[in-house]
Amino acid sequence: MLLGPRHPTVSVCDNYLFQVSAVEVNTPEEMFVENGTDAKLPCTFTSVEVISSAASVSWSFQPEGAATRISFFYYSNGKSYPGKDIPFKDRITWAGDLNKKDASITISNMQFRDNGTYICDVKNPPDIVVKPGEIRVRVVEKDSLPAFPIATVAGIAIGTVTGLSSLISIVVCLVIRKNNSKKRYSGDPDIDARLGM
């Protein structure tokens, strides 16, 4: 065990470690896509660093029930590199804009075999610490998607309940206030003068 001042090199290394920041990748948790349609897989990110030419995006796929991931798309310096021997051959299009912190892609003609988890990984040196975003994609029969996505229905329900609760609270407060003001007024000028009314 060493006692006394720390070695300067360790201090510099410690400071450097604290300066490394992380890229935060944001994707929806789950998406439903109709068979035979195009699917835009949204992926956005935040980084404290300016987007540089060294920034890169990689997408991989883990088929449903499989233990391994397949890398199928890479984007860097304005160029996309789709994999050649993959299930998505000739179906992938870059749909993002790194300057707008968007790393989305589009996969055309989605098939049932495309069910699985899609992983979006973004690096923007020196921001290299990343927890990739994962989207579970479920390909369903055409015309079987609900007219309103579940999240939209839940949002409307929560908004309605919150709005009604606020309205009821305001009405109750006004009624209580009105009742309290009636109790203070006695009609006797001497008592009202003492109460300051």
Residue frames as a rotation matrix with the C-alpha (Angstrom) as fourth column:
MET 1
0.585 0.811 0.000 0.00
0.811 -0.585 0.000 0.00
0.000 0.000 -1.000 0.00
LEU 2
-0.442 -0.742 0.505 1.45
0.738 -0.620 -0.265 3.37
0.510 0.256 0.821 -1.00
LEU 3
0.474 0.507 -0.720 1.10
0.798 -0.593 0.107 6.36
-0.373 -0.626 -0.686 1.22
GLY 4
-0.430 -0.631 -0.645 1.86
0.294 -0.774 0.561 9.92
-0.854 0.052 0.518 0.26
PRO 5
-0.043 0.430 -0.902 1.23
-0.677 -0.676 -0.290 11.89
-0.734 0.598 0.321 -2.94
ARG 6
0.684 0.368 0.630 0.02
0.215 0.724 -0.656 10.12
-0.697 0.584 0.416 -6.04
HIS 7
-0.452 -0.813 0.368 2.28
0.581 0.045 0.813 9.66
-0.678 0.581 0.451 -9.00
PRO 8
-0.411 0.303 -0.860 1.62
-0.443 -0.891 -0.102 12.52
-0.797 0.339 0.500 -11.50
THR 9
-0.899 0.053 -0.434 1.08
-0.393 0.339 0.855 10.12
0.193 0.939 -0.284 -14.42
VAL 10
-0.695 0.686 -0.215 -1.71
0.718 0.678 -0.156 8.36
0.039 -0.262 -0.964 -12.56
SER 11
-0.300 0.571 -0.764 -3.33
0.292 -0.708 -0.643 11.71
-0.908 -0.417 0.046 -11.85
VAL 12
-0.608 0.037 -0.793 -3.19
-0.685 -0.529 0.501 12.64
-0.401 0.848 0.347 -15.54
CYS 13
-0.910 0.285 -0.300 -4.66
0.043 0.786 0.617 9.26
0.412 0.548 -0.728 -16.49
ASP 14
-0.533 0.750 -0.391 -7.40
0.751 0.206 -0.627 9.64
-0.390 -0.628 -0.674 -13.89
ASN 15
-0.324 0.393 -0.860 -8.27
-0.209 -0.917 -0.341 13.08
-0.923 0.069 0.379 -15.27
TYR 16
-0.805 -0.014 -0.593 -8.34
-0.593 0.023 0.805 11.73
0.002 1.000 -0.027 -18.81
LEU 17
-0.857 0.496 -0.140 -10.74
0.484 0.868 0.114 8.96
0.178 0.030 -0.984 -17.84
PHE 18
-0.293 0.781 -0.552 -13.20
0.584 -0.311 -0.750 11.45
-0.757 -0.542 -0.365 -16.43
GLN 19
-0.451 0.075 -0.889 -13.11
-0.488 -0.855 0.175 13.49
-0.747 0.513 0.423 -19.64
VAL 20
-0.987 0.150 -0.058 -14.35
0.038 0.567 0.823 10.66
0.156 0.810 -0.565 -21.86
SER 21
-0.432 0.901 0.041 -18.05
-0.719 -0.317 -0.618 11.18
-0.544 -0.296 0.785 -22.50
ALA 22
-0.646 0.269 0.714 -20.69
0.344 0.938 -0.043 8.87
-0.681 0.218 -0.699 -23.82
VAL 23
-0.821 0.511 -0.253 -22.88
-0.449 -0.307 0.839 8.87
0.351 0.803 0.482 -26.88
GLU 24
-0.527 0.740 0.417 -26.53
-0.193 0.374 -0.907 8.27
-0.827 -0.559 -0.054 -25.97
VAL 25
-0.954 0.213 -0.209 -28.40
-0.150 0.261 0.953 6.28
0.258 0.941 -0.218 -28.62
ASN 26
-0.472 0.868 0.155 -32.21
-0.459 -0.092 -0.883 6.47
-0.753 -0.488 0.442 -28.75
THR 27
-0.853 0.310 -0.419 -34.46
-0.262 0.440 0.859 3.98
0.451 0.843 -0.294 -30.53
PRO 28
0.207 0.928 0.310 -38.01
-0.932 0.091 0.350 2.77
0.297 -0.361 0.884 -29.97
GLU 29
-0.369 -0.327 0.870 -38.14
-0.683 0.730 -0.015 -0.49
-0.630 -0.600 -0.493 -28.02
GLU 30
-0.464 0.321 0.826 -40.52
0.447 0.890 -0.094 -2.19
-0.765 0.325 -0.556 -30.43
MET 31
-0.504 0.326 -0.800 -41.94
-0.751 -0.623 0.219 -1.68
-0.427 0.712 0.558 -33.92
PHE 32
0.020 0.553 0.833 -44.64
0.325 0.784 -0.528 -3.46
-0.945 0.281 -0.164 -35.90
VAL 33
-0.537 -0.269 -0.799 -44.16
-0.652 -0.469 0.596 -3.52
-0.535 0.841 0.076 -39.67
GLU 34
0.591 0.793 0.145 -46.49
-0.461 0.480 -0.747 -4.90
-0.662 0.374 0.649 -42.33
ASN 35
-0.027 -0.546 0.837 -45.14
0.423 0.753 0.505 -7.68
-0.906 0.368 0.210 -44.52
GLY 36
0.092 -0.015 0.996 -43.95
0.995 0.049 -0.091 -6.41
-0.048 0.999 0.020 -47.92
THR 37
0.931 0.251 0.267 -43.68
0.267 -0.964 -0.024 -2.75
0.251 0.093 -0.963 -46.85
ASP 38
-0.043 -0.956 0.292 -40.67
0.286 -0.292 -0.913 -0.52
0.957 0.044 0.286 -46.25
ALA 39
0.776 0.249 -0.579 -39.61
0.608 -0.054 0.792 0.09
0.166 -0.967 -0.193 -42.66
LYS 40
0.192 -0.708 0.679 -37.65
-0.219 -0.706 -0.674 3.09
0.956 -0.019 -0.291 -41.44
LEU 41
0.410 -0.164 -0.897 -35.72
0.827 0.482 0.290 2.02
0.385 -0.861 0.333 -38.35
PRO 42
0.716 -0.076 0.694 -35.33
-0.132 -0.991 0.028 5.25
0.685 -0.112 -0.720 -36.35
CYS 43
0.372 -0.671 -0.641 -32.10
0.927 0.306 0.217 5.83
0.051 -0.675 0.736 -34.46
THR 44
0.659 -0.205 0.724 -31.08
-0.066 -0.974 -0.216 9.20
0.750 0.094 -0.655 -33.02
PHE 45
0.224 -0.660 -0.717 -28.22
0.923 0.380 -0.061 10.07
0.313 -0.648 0.694 -30.72
THR 46
0.974 -0.065 0.218 -26.74
-0.130 -0.946 0.296 12.79
0.187 -0.317 -0.930 -28.56
SER 47
0.280 -0.945 -0.166 -23.07
0.934 0.309 -0.181 13.63
0.222 -0.104 0.969 -28.26
VAL 48
0.697 -0.071 -0.714 -21.33
0.324 -0.857 0.401 16.53
-0.640 -0.511 -0.574 -26.56
GLU 49
-0.409 -0.912 -0.033 -18.67
0.276 -0.158 0.948 16.48
-0.870 0.379 0.317 -29.26
VAL 50
0.068 0.316 -0.946 -18.99
-0.816 -0.528 -0.235 18.12
-0.574 0.788 0.222 -32.67
ILE 51
0.766 0.235 0.598 -19.83
0.103 0.874 -0.474 15.52
-0.634 0.425 0.646 -35.31
SER 52
-0.041 -0.889 -0.455 -16.57
-0.679 -0.309 0.666 14.77
-0.733 0.337 -0.591 -37.11
SER 53
0.200 0.033 -0.979 -15.58
-0.915 0.364 -0.174 12.80
0.351 0.931 0.103 -40.18
ALA 54
-0.822 -0.545 -0.168 -14.54
-0.429 0.785 -0.447 10.01
0.375 -0.295 -0.879 -37.79
ALA 55
-0.290 0.798 0.529 -18.16
-0.764 0.139 -0.629 9.51
-0.576 -0.587 0.569 -36.67
SER 56
-0.821 0.011 -0.571 -19.61
-0.400 0.702 0.589 6.16
0.407 0.712 -0.572 -37.68
VAL 57
0.065 0.891 0.449 -22.79
-0.945 0.200 -0.260 4.13
-0.321 -0.407 0.855 -37.47
SER 58
-0.866 -0.235 -0.442 -23.11
-0.390 0.871 0.300 0.38
0.314 0.432 -0.846 -37.54
TRP 59
0.170 0.956 0.240 -26.28
-0.985 0.172 0.013 -1.69
-0.029 -0.238 0.971 -37.61
SER 60
-0.910 -0.361 -0.203 -26.52
-0.369 0.929 0.000 -5.36
0.189 0.075 -0.979 -36.72
PHE 61
0.101 0.981 -0.166 -29.36
-0.871 0.168 0.463 -7.87
0.482 0.098 0.871 -36.58
GLN 62
-0.891 -0.243 0.383 -30.15
-0.410 0.794 -0.450 -10.71
-0.195 -0.558 -0.807 -34.21
PRO 63
-0.455 0.759 -0.466 -32.80
-0.370 0.314 0.874 -12.98
0.810 0.570 0.138 -35.74
GLU 64
0.295 0.668 0.683 -35.59
-0.937 0.062 0.345 -14.14
0.188 -0.742 0.644 -33.44
GLY 65
0.972 0.131 0.196 -34.40
-0.193 0.921 0.338 -17.19
-0.136 -0.366 0.921 -31.50
ALA 66
0.541 -0.840 -0.051 -30.74
0.406 0.314 -0.858 -16.80
0.737 0.443 0.511 -32.57
ALA 67
0.681 -0.370 -0.632 -27.84
0.643 -0.111 0.758 -16.21
-0.351 -0.922 0.163 -30.19
THR 68
-0.393 -0.919 -0.014 -25.55
0.757 -0.332 0.562 -14.36
-0.521 0.210 0.827 -32.59
ARG 69
0.484 0.458 -0.746 -25.73
0.014 -0.856 -0.517 -10.98
-0.875 0.240 -0.421 -34.28
ILE 70
0.117 -0.381 0.917 -25.09
0.977 0.212 -0.036 -10.27
-0.180 0.900 0.397 -37.94
SER 71
-0.272 -0.241 -0.932 -23.46
0.077 -0.971 0.228 -6.94
-0.959 -0.009 0.282 -38.88
PHE 72
0.065 0.392 0.917 -25.21
0.914 0.346 -0.213 -5.74
-0.401 0.852 -0.336 -42.02
PHE 73
0.653 0.185 0.734 -24.62
0.553 -0.779 -0.296 -2.00
0.517 0.599 -0.611 -42.42
TYR 74
-0.016 -0.701 -0.713 -21.87
0.863 -0.370 0.344 0.53
-0.505 -0.610 0.611 -41.76
TYR 75
0.711 0.249 0.658 -21.86
0.562 -0.763 -0.320 4.29
0.422 0.597 -0.682 -42.43
SER 76
0.295 -0.652 -0.699 -18.90
0.621 -0.425 0.659 6.66
-0.726 -0.628 0.279 -42.12
ASN 77
-0.548 -0.648 -0.528 -17.59
0.115 -0.684 0.720 9.83
-0.829 0.334 0.449 -43.75
GLY 78
-0.153 0.601 -0.785 -20.65
-0.788 -0.554 -0.271 10.22
-0.597 0.576 0.558 -45.99
LYS 79
-0.415 -0.038 -0.909 -20.50
-0.748 0.583 0.317 6.68
0.518 0.811 -0.271 -47.40
SER 80
0.393 0.584 0.710 -22.64
-0.838 0.546 0.014 3.65
-0.379 -0.601 0.704 -46.65
TYR 81
-0.615 -0.635 -0.467 -21.32
-0.734 0.678 0.045 0.09
0.288 0.370 -0.883 -46.72
PRO 82
0.484 0.812 0.327 -24.13
-0.866 0.497 0.049 -2.49
-0.123 -0.307 0.944 -46.76
GLY 83
-0.292 -0.561 0.774 -23.10
-0.440 0.798 0.412 -6.09
-0.849 -0.221 -0.480 -46.24
LYS 84
-0.471 0.029 -0.882 -23.03
-0.876 0.104 0.471 -8.31
0.105 0.994 -0.024 -49.31
ASP 85
-0.604 0.202 -0.771 -23.94
-0.014 0.965 0.264 -11.78
0.797 0.170 -0.579 -48.01
ILE 86
-0.948 0.316 0.035 -26.82
-0.075 -0.116 -0.990 -10.94
-0.309 -0.942 0.133 -45.76
PRO 87
-0.377 0.881 0.286 -30.59
0.855 0.450 -0.257 -11.36
-0.355 0.147 -0.923 -45.71
PHE 88
0.436 0.573 -0.694 -31.01
0.342 -0.819 -0.461 -7.64
-0.832 -0.036 -0.553 -46.44
LYS 89
-0.587 -0.771 0.246 -28.89
0.516 -0.123 0.848 -7.52
-0.624 0.624 0.470 -49.58
ASP 90
-0.863 0.127 0.489 -29.98
0.363 -0.516 0.776 -4.64
0.351 0.847 0.399 -51.87
ARG 91
0.156 0.987 -0.049 -32.78
0.731 -0.082 0.678 -3.66
0.665 -0.141 -0.734 -49.46
ILE 92
0.227 -0.138 -0.964 -30.99
0.886 -0.382 0.263 -1.19
-0.404 -0.914 0.035 -47.16
THR 93
0.204 -0.135 0.970 -30.93
0.553 -0.801 -0.228 2.59
0.808 0.583 -0.089 -47.61
TRP 94
-0.718 -0.459 -0.523 -29.26
0.696 -0.459 -0.553 5.20
0.014 -0.761 0.649 -45.41
ALA 95
0.213 0.878 0.428 -32.06
0.694 -0.444 0.566 7.47
0.688 0.177 -0.704 -44.11
GLY 96
0.505 -0.066 -0.860 -30.12
0.800 -0.339 0.496 9.46
-0.325 -0.938 -0.119 -41.53
ASP 97
0.522 -0.439 0.731 -28.09
0.145 -0.799 -0.583 12.64
0.840 0.410 -0.354 -41.31
LEU 98
0.039 -0.578 -0.815 -25.21
0.930 0.320 -0.182 12.59
0.367 -0.751 0.550 -38.83
ASN 99
-0.820 -0.349 0.453 -25.14
0.223 -0.925 -0.308 16.41
0.526 -0.152 0.837 -38.64
LYS 100
-0.092 0.866 0.491 -28.73
-0.708 -0.403 0.579 16.22
0.700 -0.294 0.651 -37.34
LYS 101
-0.697 -0.321 0.641 -27.73
-0.699 0.502 -0.509 13.32
-0.158 -0.803 -0.575 -35.04
ASP 102
0.500 0.860 0.104 -29.88
-0.736 0.484 -0.474 10.88
-0.458 0.160 0.875 -36.98
ALA 103
-0.641 -0.768 0.007 -28.56
-0.688 0.578 0.438 7.38
-0.341 0.276 -0.899 -37.75
SER 104
0.215 0.869 0.446 -31.75
-0.430 0.494 -0.755 5.86
-0.877 -0.029 0.480 -39.20
ILE 105
-0.921 -0.369 -0.127 -31.92
-0.282 0.405 0.870 3.35
-0.270 0.837 -0.477 -42.04
THR 106
0.187 0.969 -0.164 -34.73
-0.897 0.100 -0.431 2.04
-0.401 0.228 0.887 -44.23
ILE 107
-0.831 -0.310 0.462 -35.18
-0.121 0.911 0.394 -1.62
-0.544 0.271 -0.794 -45.11
SER 108
-0.322 0.725 -0.608 -37.43
-0.947 -0.244 0.210 -2.24
0.004 0.643 0.766 -48.11
ASN 109
0.153 0.526 -0.837 -39.81
-0.601 0.721 0.343 -5.15
0.784 0.451 0.426 -48.64
MET 110
-0.467 -0.309 0.829 -39.85
-0.881 0.247 -0.404 -6.41
-0.079 -0.918 -0.387 -45.05
GLN 111
-0.063 0.355 -0.933 -40.42
-0.380 0.855 0.352 -10.17
0.923 0.377 0.081 -44.74
PHE 112
0.885 0.449 0.124 -41.39
-0.299 0.341 0.891 -12.46
0.358 -0.826 0.436 -41.86
ARG 113
0.526 -0.764 -0.374 -37.81
0.759 0.620 -0.198 -13.72
0.383 -0.180 0.906 -41.73
ASP 114
-0.257 -0.611 0.749 -36.81
0.188 -0.791 -0.582 -10.12
0.948 -0.009 0.318 -40.79
ASN 115
0.832 0.530 0.163 -38.39
-0.103 -0.140 0.985 -10.54
0.545 -0.836 -0.062 -37.33
GLY 116
0.242 -0.762 -0.600 -35.81
0.886 0.425 -0.183 -9.94
0.394 -0.488 0.779 -34.62
THR 117
0.688 -0.101 -0.719 -33.75
0.445 -0.723 0.528 -7.32
-0.573 -0.683 -0.452 -32.84
TYR 118
0.497 -0.504 0.706 -31.97
0.598 -0.391 -0.700 -4.53
0.629 0.770 0.107 -34.73
ILE 119
0.459 -0.458 -0.762 -29.04
0.746 -0.268 0.610 -2.84
-0.484 -0.848 0.218 -33.01
CYS 120
0.737 -0.212 0.642 -27.89
0.284 -0.765 -0.579 0.72
0.613 0.609 -0.503 -33.81
ASP 121
0.436 -0.699 -0.567 -24.39
0.793 0.000 0.610 1.64
-0.426 -0.715 0.554 -32.62
VAL 122
0.840 -0.124 0.528 -22.94
0.209 -0.824 -0.527 5.15
0.500 0.553 -0.666 -33.02
LYS 123
0.204 -0.835 -0.512 -19.36
0.908 -0.034 0.418 6.29
-0.366 -0.550 0.751 -32.38
ASN 124
0.802 -0.025 0.597 -18.25
0.259 -0.886 -0.385 9.94
0.538 0.463 -0.704 -32.47
PRO 125
0.122 -0.834 -0.538 -14.64
0.967 0.221 -0.123 10.07
0.222 -0.505 0.834 -31.24
PRO 126
-0.771 -0.636 -0.023 -13.71
-0.398 0.511 -0.762 10.92
0.497 -0.578 -0.647 -28.58
ASP 127
-0.059 0.804 0.592 -17.27
-0.929 0.172 -0.326 9.92
-0.364 -0.570 0.737 -27.57
ILE 128
-0.475 -0.201 -0.857 -16.82
-0.632 0.755 0.174 6.18
0.612 0.625 -0.486 -27.89
VAL 129
-0.968 0.212 0.137 -18.63
0.025 0.621 -0.783 4.85
-0.251 -0.754 -0.606 -24.83
VAL 130
-0.496 0.808 -0.318 -21.99
-0.798 -0.279 0.534 3.71
0.343 0.518 0.783 -26.16
LYS 131
-0.581 0.503 0.640 -24.92
0.017 0.793 -0.608 1.59
-0.814 -0.342 -0.469 -25.08
PRO 132
-0.988 0.151 -0.021 -26.36
-0.025 -0.026 0.999 0.70
0.150 0.988 0.029 -28.49
GLY 133
-0.316 0.948 0.038 -30.06
-0.853 -0.266 -0.449 1.19
-0.416 -0.175 0.893 -29.18
GLU 134
-0.975 0.036 0.219 -32.11
0.101 0.951 0.292 -1.94
-0.198 0.307 -0.931 -29.76
ILE 135
-0.294 0.913 -0.283 -35.40
-0.938 -0.333 -0.097 -2.22
-0.183 0.237 0.954 -31.66
ARG 136
-0.683 0.198 0.703 -37.46
0.143 0.980 -0.138 -5.38
-0.716 0.006 -0.698 -31.59
VAL 137
-0.553 0.452 -0.700 -39.14
-0.824 -0.419 0.381 -5.56
-0.121 0.787 0.604 -34.99
ARG 138
-0.451 0.526 0.721 -42.22
0.168 0.844 -0.510 -7.68
-0.877 -0.109 -0.469 -35.56
VAL 139
-0.872 0.191 -0.452 -43.33
-0.487 -0.225 0.844 -8.22
0.059 0.955 0.289 -39.14
VAL 140
-0.436 0.820 0.371 -47.09
0.000 0.412 -0.911 -8.84
-0.900 -0.397 -0.179 -39.33
GLU 141
-0.293 0.454 0.841 -49.64
0.921 0.370 0.121 -9.61
-0.256 0.810 -0.527 -42.05
LYS 142
-0.927 0.031 0.373 -50.69
0.150 -0.882 0.447 -6.67
0.343 0.470 0.813 -44.21
ASP 143
-0.227 0.876 0.425 -53.71
-0.369 -0.481 0.795 -4.77
0.901 0.024 0.433 -42.91
SER 144
0.321 0.358 -0.877 -53.37
0.613 0.628 0.480 -6.31
0.722 -0.691 -0.018 -39.44
LEU 145
-0.797 -0.593 -0.119 -51.87
0.495 -0.527 -0.691 -3.27
0.347 -0.609 0.713 -37.71
PRO 146
-0.012 0.812 -0.584 -54.22
0.910 -0.233 -0.342 -1.42
-0.414 -0.536 -0.736 -35.35
ALA 147
0.493 0.283 0.822 -55.58
0.680 -0.715 -0.161 1.88
0.542 0.639 -0.545 -36.72
PHE 148
0.673 -0.322 0.666 -54.12
-0.556 -0.814 0.168 3.64
0.488 -0.484 -0.727 -33.68
PRO 149
-0.216 -0.803 -0.555 -50.83
0.045 0.560 -0.828 2.41
0.975 -0.204 -0.085 -32.22
ILE 150
0.358 0.360 -0.862 -51.10
0.790 0.376 0.485 1.34
0.498 -0.854 -0.150 -28.58
ALA 151
-0.560 -0.648 -0.517 -48.76
0.820 -0.523 -0.232 4.15
-0.120 -0.554 0.824 -27.47
THR 152
-0.832 0.307 0.463 -51.03
-0.044 -0.867 0.497 6.74
0.554 0.393 0.734 -29.09
VAL 153
0.202 0.957 -0.208 -54.15
0.158 0.178 0.971 5.34
0.967 -0.229 -0.115 -27.41
ALA 154
0.165 -0.219 -0.962 -52.34
0.969 0.216 0.117 5.23
0.182 -0.952 0.248 -24.04
GLY 155
-0.843 -0.538 -0.019 -51.16
0.536 -0.836 -0.112 8.84
0.045 -0.105 0.993 -24.51
ILE 156
-0.479 0.757 0.445 -54.67
-0.164 -0.575 0.801 10.04
0.862 0.311 0.399 -25.30
ALA 157
0.421 0.662 -0.621 -56.10
0.472 0.425 0.773 8.22
0.775 -0.618 -0.134 -22.27
ILE 158
-0.162 -0.570 -0.806 -53.44
0.986 -0.122 -0.112 9.59
-0.034 -0.813 0.582 -19.91
GLY 159
-0.928 -0.187 0.322 -53.89
0.247 -0.956 0.156 13.11
0.279 0.224 0.934 -21.29
THR 160
-0.121 0.970 0.209 -57.66
-0.046 -0.216 0.975 12.93
0.992 0.108 0.071 -20.86
VAL 161
0.449 0.255 -0.856 -57.43
0.762 0.392 0.516 11.67
0.468 -0.884 -0.018 -17.27
THR 162
-0.512 -0.724 -0.462 -54.83
0.853 -0.491 -0.175 14.32
-0.100 -0.484 0.870 -16.39
GLY 163
-0.822 0.236 0.518 -56.91
0.044 -0.881 0.471 17.09
0.568 0.410 0.714 -17.97
LEU 164
0.223 0.970 -0.093 -60.10
0.117 0.068 0.991 16.02
0.968 -0.232 -0.098 -16.19
SER 165
0.210 -0.227 -0.951 -58.26
0.956 0.250 0.152 15.73
0.204 -0.941 0.270 -12.86
SER 166
-0.828 -0.559 -0.047 -56.90
0.560 -0.819 -0.126 19.26
0.032 -0.131 0.991 -13.26
LEU 167
-0.530 0.710 0.464 -60.34
-0.126 -0.606 0.785 20.62
0.839 0.358 0.410 -14.16
ILE 168
0.437 0.694 -0.572 -61.98
0.461 0.374 0.805 18.92
0.773 -0.615 -0.156 -11.17
SER 169
-0.184 -0.605 -0.775 -59.26
0.983 -0.107 -0.150 20.26
0.008 -0.789 0.614 -8.84
ILE 170
-0.928 -0.153 0.339 -59.82
0.205 -0.971 0.122 23.82
0.311 0.183 0.933 -10.08
VAL 171
-0.096 0.977 0.193 -63.61
-0.104 -0.202 0.974 23.58
0.990 0.073 0.121 -9.65
VAL 172
0.407 0.206 -0.890 -63.24
0.770 0.447 0.456 22.16
0.492 -0.870 0.024 -6.10
CYS 173
-0.582 -0.703 -0.409 -60.80
0.813 -0.524 -0.255 24.96
-0.035 -0.481 0.876 -5.16
LEU 174
-0.794 0.331 0.510 -63.20
-0.071 -0.884 0.463 27.62
0.604 0.331 0.725 -6.47
VAL 175
0.262 0.938 -0.226 -66.16
0.137 0.196 0.971 26.13
0.955 -0.285 -0.077 -4.58
ILE 176
0.182 -0.273 -0.945 -64.17
0.963 0.242 0.116 25.94
0.197 -0.931 0.307 -1.32
ARG 177
-0.836 -0.548 0.007 -62.93
0.542 -0.829 -0.137 29.50
0.081 -0.110 0.991 -1.75
LYS 178
-0.468 0.747 0.472 -66.45
-0.157 -0.595 0.788 30.77
0.870 0.295 0.396 -2.42
ASN 179
0.469 0.645 -0.603 -67.81
0.450 0.413 0.792 28.96
0.760 -0.643 -0.097 0.66
ASN 180
-0.187 -0.634 -0.750 -65.00
0.982 -0.107 -0.155 30.38
0.019 -0.766 0.643 2.84
SER 181
-0.923 -0.156 0.351 -65.71
0.198 -0.976 0.087 33.92
0.329 0.150 0.932 1.67
LYS 182
-0.014 0.986 0.164 -69.44
-0.055 -0.165 0.985 33.51
0.998 0.004 0.056 2.48
LYS 183
0.348 0.108 -0.931 -68.60
0.823 0.441 0.359 32.39
0.449 -0.891 0.065 6.03
ARG 184
-0.641 -0.698 -0.319 -66.60
0.768 -0.574 -0.285 35.56
0.016 -0.427 0.904 6.68
TYR 185
-0.772 0.411 0.486 -69.45
-0.168 -0.868 0.466 37.92
0.613 0.278 0.739 5.69
SER 186
-0.791 0.471 -0.390 -71.90
0.584 0.388 -0.713 38.35
-0.184 -0.792 -0.582 8.52
GLY 187
-0.049 0.786 0.616 -74.01
0.717 -0.402 0.570 41.28
0.696 0.469 -0.544 7.30
ASP 188
0.774 0.227 -0.591 -73.38
0.609 -0.523 0.597 43.22
-0.174 -0.822 -0.543 10.56
PRO 189
0.708 -0.507 0.491 -71.36
0.042 -0.665 -0.746 46.40
0.705 0.548 -0.449 9.74
ASP 190
0.611 -0.501 0.613 -69.62
-0.790 -0.343 0.508 46.38
-0.044 -0.795 -0.605 13.17
ILE 191
0.548 -0.394 0.738 -68.43
0.016 0.887 0.462 42.75
-0.836 -0.242 0.492 12.80
ASP 192
0.769 -0.244 0.591 -67.45
0.636 0.192 -0.748 43.29
0.069 0.951 0.303 9.14
ALA 193
0.749 -0.513 0.420 -65.37
-0.410 -0.856 -0.313 46.34
0.520 0.063 -0.852 10.14
ARG 194
0.473 -0.579 0.664 -63.50
-0.707 0.200 0.678 44.27
-0.525 -0.791 -0.314 12.76
LEU 195
0.490 -0.260 0.832 -62.85
0.396 0.917 0.053 41.50
-0.776 0.304 0.552 10.19
GLY 196
-0.489 -0.717 -0.496 -61.55
-0.090 -0.524 0.847 44.06
-0.868 0.458 0.192 7.69
MET 197
-0.477 0.384 0.791 -64.34
0.850 0.430 0.304 43.61
-0.223 0.817 -0.531 5.17
